[in-house]
Amino acid sequence: MACFSLGDMSSKYALEQLRRWEIPGRVAFSEGNGGLPKIDVRTNWSTAEVYLHGGQVTHFQKNGEKPLLFCSQLSRFQEDSAIRGGVPIVFPWFGAREGEEMAHGFARISEWELHETGALPEGGAMLRFHLPETAKSSTWPPCSLVLVVTVTDKLKMDLVVTNSASDADFTFENCLHTYFTLGDISAVVVKGLKNTRYLDKQENYAEKADAADQIEIKAEVDRTYLDTAEAVEIIDRSLKRRILIEKMGSMSTVVWNPWIDKARQMSDFGDEEYKQMICVESGNVARNKVTLAPGKSASMSVVISSAPLA
Ligand code: BG6
């Protein structure tokens, strides 16, 4: 099927090419931040924005509510940088990797191809992206990545990884590194991770048990919860809403808030923005990494929804 990627074309030409995927009233294209092409989605319940850069959803908002996804005011929007917000796609490694320049892999700084747009009968929309071969590092074995974004009153993301090799296993880590908008971090708790084990990056990845009913954020938190397939909830009393993160094909949950010092160190993140965000990331990391036999695929799906707090 014909498809489109940004490649080295000018942004204006890129937009003209993308417009053939337009669905009037539902899927439109515009020049986004940094002149990067952006897909604007409008549904009966919500709006969303997705960049080809990183295949990254940067915005999802239900009508009449505050955005569910957070994106930093200081985020870079340029080809060699990751966008600081929304849902960066971490693949094929999580965190720093010896011998590799880019933390969290190359998918989030690659230009993805748009292969399909569709209007759903009840008023939603879907977009299908592929990570092109050219994006992959030559040191990585052949594999293919497909991302399907479905926008309704919820945001659904399906990421499918296929081992295209005929004779070798392929091992990877992945993560939908989702940044959520909060009213105020001091009025927020994360639930659903009780009685699990996590690696604490703050303490050199020491493995610890979490027996707490809920996680409160009162300092930098950077934890990879292992063997966690269940849904996680963010209870935000300041915005009076509950965010539900349901997932399939994901055994790890990363909880991250940079807090004061780290926020100051990040040049693409505001000093005070740590109060208005939390990352709750669904993926397969560390000992939950995935190994695929030749020709096999693994899919991960994440559904994000919200409801008012009673
Ligand atoms: C989180 C990691 O997933 O991403 C943190 O657990 C890291 O350690 C954070 O600081 C942000 O990473 P980056 O590469 O986008 O600055």
Residues whose N, C-alpha, C, O or C-beta is under 5 A from the ligand:
A	BS01	BG6	A103 D222 V254 W256
